[in-house]
Amino acid sequence: MTLTDYVIDLALIGIVVLQVRGRKLTRRTLLLPVVLTGWAALTYLHSIPTAGNDLTLVAVCAAAGVILGTAAGAFTRVTAGVDGSPVAKAGLAAAVLWVVGVGFRFAFQLYATHGGAAAIGRFSAHHAITSGQAWVAALVLMAIGEALARTAVVAARAYLPTPHTSAGPTMMAIGDGSF
């Protein structure tokens, strides 16, 4: 793992930690996790292998990311700030779900680069995962799925009109135990 890998993982965790206190939603705060994961994709995602069970691994990890991100978004409370702009406040469940996703990828990277490569190789051979690039694609697409899903859910809850309003931002408190 490089210093950049550590910084990105910690930044992604920090995004939700900041929202535990409540943070005004802006274009920048919504797009930061998307930009970080997009950069990781451009840097690490060179192909999506399809041999053996590679595509299954990629699909399962990407789906897990989307599920974690959607759930984290659902457990993020979106309310109106004092100036009327949307404020996101991640609940404990949202923070835990986000950290589980980022933490899993971080732990896997540490394990793979600090003595776990042989065990991952044996697991891969046993399950017909044909290359290390399959793991890279799976984990990068998991991160992208998590970031995009959470961002989409929070943005939709903050800015899309509900059936009861004709236009303008809508502040919904889903995730505070009310659903």
Secondary structure per residue as TSV (DSSP state, phi and psi in degrees):
chain	resnum	aa	ss	phi	psi
A	1	M	-	360.0	140.6
A	2	T	-	-96.0	169.0
A	3	L	H	-59.3	-37.6
A	4	T	H	-61.7	-40.6
A	5	D	H	-59.7	-45.0
A	6	Y	H	-62.6	-44.5
A	7	V	H	-62.6	-43.6
A	8	I	H	-64.0	-46.8
A	9	D	H	-60.6	-44.7
A	10	L	H	-68.0	-35.8
A	11	A	H	-64.5	-40.8
A	12	L	H	-65.6	-37.6
A	13	I	H	-68.3	-42.0
A	14	G	H	-60.5	-31.3
A	15	I	H	-58.4	-45.0
A	16	V	H	-78.1	-35.5
A	17	V	H	-57.9	-41.9
A	18	L	H	-62.3	-35.3
A	19	Q	H	-79.9	-9.8
A	20	V	H	-64.7	-34.9
A	21	R	H	-80.2	-19.8
A	22	G	-	104.6	131.2
A	23	R	E	-144.6	134.8
A	24	K	E	-61.8	133.5
A	25	L	-	-86.1	123.4
A	26	T	-	-129.6	171.3
A	27	R	H	-57.1	-41.1
A	28	R	H	-64.8	-46.3
A	29	T	H	-68.4	-29.8
A	30	L	H	-74.8	-36.7
A	31	L	H	-87.5	-15.4
A	32	L	H	-55.6	-49.3
A	33	P	H	-64.9	-31.2
A	34	V	H	-68.3	-42.2
A	35	V	H	-65.2	-44.1
A	36	L	H	-61.5	-45.4
A	37	T	H	-72.1	-31.3
A	38	G	H	-63.6	-41.2
A	39	W	H	-62.7	-43.4
A	40	A	H	-60.9	-39.6
A	41	A	H	-63.0	-45.9
A	42	L	H	-63.8	-33.4
A	43	T	H	-79.4	-41.7
A	44	Y	H	-111.1	-25.0
A	45	L	-	-90.3	96.4
A	46	H	-	-97.6	-23.9
A	47	S	-	-164.4	165.8
A	48	I	-	-118.5	100.8
A	49	P	-	-63.7	146.3
A	50	T	-	-123.8	0.1
A	51	A	S	-74.2	158.4
A	52	G	T	52.0	-131.6
A	53	N	T	-102.4	20.4
A	54	D	H	-59.5	-47.6
A	55	L	H	-65.6	-33.7
A	56	T	H	-64.2	-45.5
A	57	L	H	-58.0	-46.9
A	58	V	H	-61.5	-45.7
A	59	A	H	-65.0	-42.7
A	60	V	H	-63.9	-44.7
A	61	C	H	-67.2	-41.4
A	62	A	H	-63.1	-42.8
A	63	A	H	-63.6	-40.4
A	64	A	H	-61.0	-40.1
A	65	G	H	-63.0	-44.5
A	66	V	H	-63.5	-41.9
A	67	I	H	-63.9	-47.9
A	68	L	H	-61.5	-43.5
A	69	G	H	-66.3	-41.4
A	70	T	H	-63.9	-44.5
A	71	A	H	-65.7	-41.8
A	72	A	H	-62.2	-39.4
A	73	G	H	-65.6	-38.7
A	74	A	H	-67.2	-30.3
A	75	F	T	-96.1	17.5
A	76	T	E	-104.4	121.2
A	77	R	E	-79.8	132.1
A	78	V	E	-118.3	118.9
A	79	T	E	-131.8	171.9
A	80	A	E	-85.5	132.7
A	81	G	-	-78.3	-178.7
A	82	V	T	-61.6	-29.2
A	83	D	T	-93.8	6.1
A	84	G	S	89.8	-8.8
A	85	S	-	-80.5	153.7
A	86	P	E	-69.0	141.4
A	87	V	E	-125.6	129.7
A	88	A	E	-101.3	134.3
A	89	K	E	-132.1	109.6
A	90	A	E	-73.3	129.5
A	91	G	-	-80.2	175.7
A	92	L	H	-58.2	-43.1
A	93	A	H	-62.7	-41.3
A	94	A	H	-63.4	-44.7
A	95	A	H	-64.1	-42.9
A	96	V	H	-63.4	-45.9
A	97	L	H	-61.9	-43.3
A	98	W	H	-64.6	-45.6
A	99	V	H	-67.9	-32.6
A	100	V	H	-60.1	-47.0
A	101	G	H	-64.3	-52.2
A	102	V	H	-65.6	-42.3
A	103	G	H	-63.7	-38.5
A	104	F	H	-60.4	-47.1
A	105	R	H	-65.0	-41.1
A	106	F	H	-62.8	-47.0
A	107	A	H	-62.8	-40.2
A	108	F	H	-63.0	-43.7
A	109	Q	H	-60.7	-45.3
A	110	L	H	-62.0	-46.1
A	111	Y	H	-61.3	-45.1
A	112	A	H	-64.4	-34.0
A	113	T	H	-97.4	-4.5
A	114	H	T	-129.2	50.9
A	115	G	T	108.3	-7.9
A	116	G	-	-96.7	-0.1
A	117	A	H	-59.2	-40.5
A	118	A	H	-64.8	-42.3
A	119	A	H	-66.3	-39.5
A	120	I	H	-65.0	-38.9
A	121	G	H	-62.0	-44.2
A	122	R	H	-64.5	-44.2
A	123	F	H	-59.1	-45.3
A	124	S	H	-61.6	-45.8
A	125	A	H	-62.4	-42.4
A	126	H	H	-65.7	-30.8
A	127	H	T	-107.5	16.8
A	128	A	T	57.9	39.1
A	129	I	-	-95.0	118.5
A	130	T	-	-90.8	-11.6
A	131	S	-	-156.2	160.4
A	132	G	H	-65.6	-29.1
A	133	Q	H	-63.7	-26.9
A	134	A	H	-64.1	-41.4
A	135	W	H	-66.1	-42.4
A	136	V	H	-60.1	-50.1
A	137	A	H	-60.7	-42.4
A	138	A	H	-61.7	-46.0
A	139	L	H	-73.6	-37.3
A	140	V	H	-67.5	-43.6
A	141	L	H	-69.6	-28.5
A	142	M	H	-63.5	-45.6
A	143	A	H	-63.1	-43.8
A	144	I	H	-63.9	-45.0
A	145	G	H	-59.9	-42.3
A	146	E	H	-65.0	-47.0
A	147	A	H	-66.5	-44.8
A	148	L	H	-66.3	-42.5
A	149	A	H	-65.5	-46.7
A	150	R	H	-63.3	-44.6
A	151	T	H	-61.6	-43.6
A	152	A	H	-63.5	-43.2
A	153	V	H	-65.7	-47.5
A	154	V	H	-65.4	-44.2
A	155	A	H	-64.2	-42.2
A	156	A	H	-62.4	-42.5
A	157	R	H	-69.0	-27.3
A	158	A	H	-84.9	-35.3
A	159	Y	H	-118.6	-18.8
A	160	L	S	-84.0	138.8
A	161	P	-	-69.1	148.2
A	162	T	-	-91.1	171.4
A	163	P	T	-60.4	-20.4
A	164	H	T	-86.8	-10.4
A	165	T	-	-123.8	152.6
A	166	S	S	-92.7	-26.6
A	167	A	S	-164.1	169.7
A	168	G	S	92.4	168.6
A	169	P	-	-67.3	146.8
A	170	T	-	-120.4	127.9
A	171	M	-	-104.2	115.5
A	172	M	-	-114.2	143.0
A	173	A	-	-104.8	29.5
A	174	I	T	-62.6	140.2
A	175	G	T	103.4	-4.1
A	176	D	S	-101.3	17.9
A	177	G	S	93.3	5.5
A	178	S	-	-91.8	2.0
A	179	F	-	-120.5	360.0
